[in-house]
Amino acid sequence: MHTLKVIAGGLVLLAACIFASRWLGGARPASLAAGAKLFLPLWLVAAGVNMWLGVSRAGYSVAEEAPVFLVVFGVPAVVAAVLWWRFAGS
């Protein structure tokens, strides 16, 4: 259940980045792509912190947390990459 909440948090962060880039740069597709591009390093750090907390506080090993990290980072990152690809070409 925690993993789904973290993934949902990533999607909320992605939406916030998209809306912020739209607010700052207008409704141009390039500014929406910039929001998706901004999201990726932010989410990498946030997913890494989630993994670190799982290892340091929850007692999981790095080997146990690595697949969870890939899912937690990967799902929102794929959505961001698709949006980036979709809006960068426009």
N, C-alpha and C positions, 0 to 999 in steps of 0.2 A: 504494500500500500504506500509506503514511503517513496518508493521509486516512482510511482504514478504521480504523486504530489510534486516531486522534484521536476519531473518532465513537464507537468502542467505549469509549474513556475517558470520553466524555460520558455514555454510558449507565450506566457504572459510577458516575460521580458522581451521576447521577440516583437510582440505587438507594441510594447512601449517604445522600442527602438524605431519601429516603422512609423508609429504616430509622431514621435519626436522629430524624425527626419522629414516627415511630411509637413509638420508645423514650421520647422526651421527652413526647409528648402522648397516648399511648395509642393504641388501635386505632380511634379514632373516624375516620370518613371526613374530617372537617374537618382533622384533624391531618395526614392523608396528603396532602390537597390543599395544605396549607401547605408540605409538603416539596417538592412539585412547584413551587410558587410561589417558594420559596427558591432552587431550582436555577437558574431562568432568568437572574437577574442574574449569578450565579456563572459560568454557562456562557458568557454573553455576554463576560465579561472573559477567560475562558480561551480562547475561540475568537478573540478579538481579539489576545491574546498570540501565539497560533499564527500568525495572519496577519502580525503584526509580525515574527515570527521568519522567516517565509517571505520577507518583503520585505528585511529588514535582513541576514540571514545567508545565505539560500539564493540571493539575487540575483534573485528574481522581482519583477516590477513590481506595483504596486497593482492595475492592470487585470487582471493574470493571477491574482492571489490573491483578488480579490473574489468570483468565482463559487465558488471553493473554500471561502471563508469562509461563503458562504450555505448551502452543503451541510453543512459541518461544524457550523455553528450550528443549521441548520434541522432536521436529522433528529432529534437528541435533543430540541430544543425542541418539535417537533410531538408527540413521545411524551409529554413533560411536560405540554403543553397538553391533550392528550387525558385524561391522568390527572387533571389539575386539574379539568377539566370533569366528568369521571366522578365524582370524589369530592366535589366542591363541591356538587353537586346532591343528595347523599344525606343 
